[in-house]
Structure formats: C-alpha cells, structure tokens
C-alpha cells in the first residue's frame, strides 16, 4: 500500500509502499524482491527527520516482528527488532529490571534503538544502547540473516548506521537490576550557563542519570539559566511497594493545532513558570515514567507544533570546546529562537559504532517550530561551528543537514561506506536521509 510518511517532526512527507512483515522469513522474501528504489526499515516513526522514509521505494514496518525472551539469571533480553522499549519496561520493571538505555520516549523499537544507537540521561556513565548489545541478527541485501557480534566490522557499521546496512531482525542486550519503580532525584536551579556547565562537570559523576533543561530565551546575565535533574534508581529502603510500571498517555494532543501556537510569547511564559517553580535545590522521589518520558504523557505531542511541523537540532562538541557551545547558546538567545524543549547533557565514551552520534563532550538538543525567521541560515552556521570544533549533528533527529558536512562530522564515514558496500554492493538499503546526505 502506497502511503505518505514523515518523521516525528512532520516535515517533508514522501510516498512509499509500506508493508508489515510478521516473520524473519517474510522479511527475507520482501528484501529479496525489493524494487529499484530500494528498501528501508521503519519502527514506531520516532526518528525526527527522514531516516525511515524512502520516496518511491519500499518501507518495511517492522513492528510485526514482536517476540522476545528474558534470562533472569544473566539479565539478558533477546528481542525481535519490532519490540518496543515500552513493552519491555512494562514486563521487566515488575521483575526488578530496567533497559540499559532509554531515550526521551519509550515508544522506540529495539531495531530503531540499535540503528540510531540511542542515548539517554546515563550516557556519561553507561554509553549508548549499542554498547550493551551482545549480538544482533541482521537481514542483509542478499536476503539472508546474519548473526553479528561486537568486533565484527558489519556490527560496527550497523550500530548507529541508520538502517542502511540491513534490517535488524533481533538483538540480545543486557539490562540493569533495580529494586523499585521509583527514582531518587536531585533538582537544582542554576543562574546562567557558566554555573550550569560548572555544576554538571563537578557533580554529574555522582549520578547515573543527569540532564539540564535550559531557558533558551533568557538573555544577558541570565543566559543559559537551567534546571538540573539528576537521579538514580531508588533503593528498596526508599519504597516498600514492589516495582510496577503501567504508564499511559494522560491527555491527547488535538488532531489539528494552529500554526504559531508555540511562539515567543507562549514559550517565554512557560519558561519563566518552569524555571521559577523549580527549587534552588531539593531531593524528590519520582516514578520512572515522569523522570524518563514526560512527553509521552501527551499522546501525539508533535502535533502541537502545527501543520508545518518542527525541526529538532541536536549536536555534540567535545570537552574543551565549551566556547563553541556558549557561542551557539548565545546566538540562539540573541536571535530569540523559540524552542519549547532545550536540554543539555554530558556524554561519555561512545559505543564504537562508526556512524554513532555520541562522543565524549557536551550535547544540546532543541525543538524549533518550522517557519522562524532566518532559521535555515542560523542552523547552517551552527553546522560549520560544530564541525570546526570536532563535533557532529545527530542523524536520527536531523532533517536538514547538507551532505558536504558529513565527512567533517563523521571521520569514520569512508570506512563505514566500504563495509556497507561489501554487505550491500547494489545499494539496496536506501532512505531519504541517505539520498540527502549522499550516504
């Protein structure tokens, strides 16, 4: 069935034939009969840009690949590529386990988590999802299923490879033991960006999970003022009830929202309230869902940006390039860039994926409604600054990067291309992102 697909940002829809295989055998058959425009896998559609689109070609909805098993003794999960982290958390948390890495939404498939090498609030300690994968099954261009393990060049090309080496049919990865379904969280307010960076650098290693929300519209001496949220899984002494996890959406975003709903005035007011209500410093107890996935409580929250959608821009710069980070935050603040959600984190060592985004350094992510004055030129300039500082932009959230920046941002690109060409000499696995970036 031909349908128009977009990423979570709801920009640049393109038509493709969408089909839903329900077994690895059916998956292999579909890949073997893929049309000339190629094929790409798709999970729950949470890549923000065009990574899971394939204009004029075939897109495989892998959510029909949904079996999984768990070994309580080793803490290892073996899950099909279409299994969601939400499903795993719902089953594992009551048994005293948690996924090794969770991004800002739990509505991500295992295959997508590997292909995008997703990261969470614990990257400074635990790296990204790919670092926890013990093995994976990849259906390659010849229609065969191959088992790959860390150290295999094709494994390195697949982790963070954005689905362009094959379809991830299954993955085995380790989980984290927990005692309760609660988080013990320290909340702290900072006055400006310098205090934010200094506090995070000095204290992040005391916590498993850390993140800073930044008021991007604050200017002058308040520029970069933030609310830091840092926490750990609560111990049994903090909560006597057995673990439980059954979150759902509390509200549903309207099917249609007017353009400009999230504007400078509304976001500035929200930022002021959010910053003021945060304590100067306090310890609280939260559930897993509010701590990790607050936006999931609003079903379809991406519609709040209006019919034109939004761009999520996320970059990382290495430690030592703080002036680049300060310069970008300052430019965004001076420009009056409206970003409903702006978060800062510290990254630790990467997973070894050749196109994996995380690297040791500072990462900033922001959601920007499409249509803001001068946005394209502003972000293009940031691309150059980030590349010159030795950083990169996150492909899973990108919808507008130019191909000429890829080699500068991803130094292992040529090695990745060589490995991919060996596995897929005809270039069967394609996506709109791959065409745009000439991958």
N, C-alpha and C positions, 0 to 999 in steps of 0.2 A: 504494500500500500504506500503510495507516494504521499508524503506529508511535509509540511514546513517545520523545521526545527530551529531552535535558538539555544543559546546557553542561558544560564541563570540571570545574566544581565539583560536578556530580552532584546538584544541588538542584532542586526544583520541576519534575519531568517533566510534559510536556503532550503530548497526542496530535495528530498532523498527518498528512496524506497526504504521503509522501516519494517523490519521483521524481527520476530522474537523466538529464537531457538530455545528449546527446552532440554537439550542434552548436548553433550560434547560431540556425539556422533552427528547430530543435526548441524551443529556449529561447523564441524569439519566439512560437511557437504555444502553448506552455504558459502563458505570461503572458497572452496574448490570451483564453485560456479559463479563467482563474483563478476560483475560487469566491468566494462572497460574503465569506468570512473573510479573503480576501487571500492574499498570497504573500510569501515572503522567501527569499533565497539562503542556502545553507549550504556551508561548505567542509569542513575537517577537524575541526570541532567544538571548536576550542581557545578560543573565547570562554568565559569562565568562568561567565557568567550565562545570561540568557535572550535574548540578541541574535539567535540563529539558531534560535529556536523560534517557532511560530505556531499556537497552540492552535485546533484545529478548522479550520485552513486548509491551504494548500499550502506545502510546503518543497521547494526545488529543491537537490538535491545536485549542486553544480557541479563536482565532481571529474572528471566525464566530459569536461569542456572542458579538454583537456590538451596542446594543441600549443604550440610555442614556437620562436623563431629568435633567433640572436645575430649581431650585426655586430661582428667582431673589430676593425675599424678604428675604430669610434666607441665601442665598449664598450656599445652599446645592446641590451637584450633586449626583444623583443616576445613576450609570453606570454599565453596564454588564462587566464581567471580561475581555473580549477581547478588550474593547475600549482602544485606545492608548492615552497617555498624549498629543501627538501631535494633535490628533483630538480635544481633549478638549480645548487645548490652542487656536487652530485656531478659535474655536467658541466663547470661553469665553473672550479672551483678548479684542476684539472689543466691548464687552458688559461691560467692566470695571472690569473683574475678572481674577484671576490667580490661578493656582493649589497651594495647601498648601505647597507642597514639590516637587521639581524637581531634579532628579539626573542629571548626566552629559550628558545624552541623553534624548530626549523627545520621543524616539521610544521604550517606555515601556508600557505594558498594565496595566490597573488598577489591575487586578488579580496578575500580577507579582509584582507590587509596594507594594501590601499588603503582599504577600507571602515572599518577600525578605525584607520587611519593609525598603524600600529605604530611603536614607537620601540625603540631599543637602547641599548647602552652608549656609543654615539658621538653621542648627541643634542646634547651640549654643543658639538660641532663640526659635525655634519652634518645636524642636524634629524631629522625623521621620514621615513617611507617616501614619503609624498605629495610631499615637497619634491623628490624625484628622478624623479617621473613626468612624462614629456614629453607624453603623450597617453593617453587611455583610450576604450574603446568601451563605452557604457552602453546596455543594452536598457531602454527606458522603458515606462511603463504602456500606451502605445498599441501595443506590440509591435514597435516599430522600434528599430534600432540606431543610436545617435548617437555621433559622434566628438567628444570634448571635449578641450580643452587648457587649461593654466593661464591664468587671466584670465577664463575663461567662468564666469559665476555658478553654473551647474549643476555644473561641475567642483569649485568650492569647496564646494558643498553635498554632493558625493559623497565627497570625501576626508574621512574621519572621520565620514561620515554614516550609518554602521552599516547599510548596505544598504537604506535607506529611500527612496532616490531612484530605484532601479532595480537591475538586475543588472549587475555589472562583468564583461563578457564577455572583455575583453582590456585589457592595459596595456603601454605602452612606457616603459622607465626605464633610467637609466644605472647602470653597475656600476663597481667600484673595481679598478684593476690591483694585483696582488700578485705577489711574487717567489717565495714559498714557501708551504707549507701550515702553517707554524708561527707562533706568536705569541711575542713577547718581552715578558715580563710582570714588572712590579714588584709584589711582595706586601709589605704593610706593616700592622702591627698598631697600633691606637690604644687609648688607655686609657679614653676616655669620649667622649660625644657632642660636646662642645666641641672636643676635639682632632680628632675625625673631620671636623667641618664646616670647621674652620680648615685642615686639611691638604688637603682636597678643593678648597676655594676657592683655595688658593695654588698647587696643583700640577696640577689636572686638565687645564688647557690645554696641558700638555706631552705629553699622550697623546691618541690617537684614541679609545680605549675606556677607560671607568672605571666602577667600581661599588664599593659598600661593603656587606658583609654585617654586619648589626647583631645583637648578642645582646640580644634584647628582654626577656629575663628578668633581666638584670643590673640591680641596684639600687644606690642610694646613690652613692658616688663612681665606681662602675664603670658607671653607667647610660649606655647608648649605646656601650659599647665595641665596636669594629668590626675587621674585616679588610678592608683596601682592596686591590682588584685592579685594576691599571691597565696597559694594554698597547698594543702596535702590531703590525702585521704584520711578521714578521721579514724582514730583507733577505737576499739570496742569500748574503752572506758568513757569515750565521749558520747556513745549512743548504744543503748542496751537492746534496741529492736534489731531483728535480723535484717540483712540488706534487702532492699526492694527497689525495683526500677520499672515504672509503668507510666512514663510521661506521655502527654499528648498535647496537641495544639489547644490553647485556651481561647483564641479568637481566630477568625478567618479574615484575611485581607479582602476588601471588596474586589469584585471581578474587574472593576474599572476605577481608576483613580485619576483625578485631573492632573495634567502636567503642571509642574511648579508647586505641587503640594509641599515638597521638601525644598524650601527656598532659604535664602539667607536669614530672613526674619524668623521662620519657624525653627530652623536648626539652631540659630543663635539662642533663642529662648530655651530650647531643650538643653543645650549645652550648659547654660547658666544654672538651670534647675539641677541637672545631673551632677555638676561639679559641687554646687552648694550643699546638696543633700548628703554627699559623701563625707564621712567623718575625717577629721585630721588624722586619726589613727585609731583603728578598732579591730578586734577579732570577732568574727561571726561564724556561725555554722550554716552551711547551705547544702541543698541537695545536689546530686551530680548534674541533673539537667539544667538547673538555673546557673550553675557555675560554668559548665562547658558549652551549653547550647541555648542561650537565652533567646536568640532569634527564632528558634524552632517552635516557640510558643505561639508565634503568629504564622498561621498557615498561609503560604503564598506571599510572604512579606516583600518579595521582589516587585510585586505589582504596585506597591506604594510609591514607586518612582515614576509612575505614569507610563503611557504607551510607548514613549521613546526609549525607555529603559535606563540603564546606568552602566558606568564603567567602574570596575574595581581595579585599582592600580596598586600593586604590591611590589616592592623592591627590597633588596638586601644590599648593604655595603659592609665591607669588612671592618673589624675593630681597627681603630686608628684613622678611620675616615669619618669621624664624628662631625667634622666641619661640613662635609657634603650633606649629611643628614640635617644639620642645623640650617644650612642654606636652603634646602628643599622645604623644610617646615616653614622657614621664614618667608619664602616665596609664595607658598600656599596661603599663609596667613595674610600677607600683603595683598594678594590677589583676591582675597575674600572667597576662596574656593569653598563651596558648600559640600561637606562630606558628613553624612549622617553618622557614620561609624568610622572612626580612625583609631587604629590600635598599633602599638609598638611592642616588639618582643626582642629578646636576645636569643640568637641561635648558637648552638654548639657545633661539634663536628658533624659533617654530612654522612650520608649512608653509603656513598661510593657509587651511586647512580650517575651515569655520565651526563645526563641532562637534568639531574635532580637540582631543584632550586636552592634548598637551604645550604648555607655555608656559615662558618663562624663570623658573627657580626650582628648588626642591627637591622631588623626588618620593620618596615612601616607599610600598613595596608589601609586604603581608604576607598569608600564608595562614593562616586560622584555622579549625580544625575546628568544625563546627556543634555547638551544644549547650553552649557555655561559658556559665557563669553571667553574666547581665547584659550579654551581648554586644550585643543589639539596641539597648538604650539607650545603651551606650557609643559605638557607631558613629554613632548618630543625633546624639549630641552632637558628635562629631568633624565630621560633615557641616556643622553650623552654624559651628563654628570655622573650618573650611576656607573656607566661603563668605564669612564675615565678613572673612577675610584676603585675599579676592580670588582664591581658588584653586578647584579643582574636583576631582571624582571621575572616574575613568576608566570610561567606559560599557562598553568591551569586557570589563572584568573585574567589572562591577557586577551584583549580583543582588538588591539590597535598597534602593536609593536611593528617596526619596519624590519625587513629581512636583513638590512645592512648592519643591524646591531647584534645579530645573533652570535657571530664568531667572537666579537669582543666580549660579550657577556658570558658565553659558554665555551671556555677554552678546549673542552673535550669534544666539541662538535664534530670535527673531522673524524676522530676515532669512532664516534657514535655512528656516523654515516657509513664508515667502512664495515662495521659489524652489521648494521641494518641491511646494507646491500648484499652481504653474504647470505643473510637469512631470507631476504625478500628482493632478489635481483630485478624483478619486474616492477617493483614499487607498488604492489597490490594494496598495501595498507596506506590509506590516504585520508586526509581530513582538510577542512577549510583552513585550519591553523597551519597545517603542513604546507599547503599551497602558498598561503600568505607569507610564510617565513622561509619558503624555498627549502624545506627540510627533505 
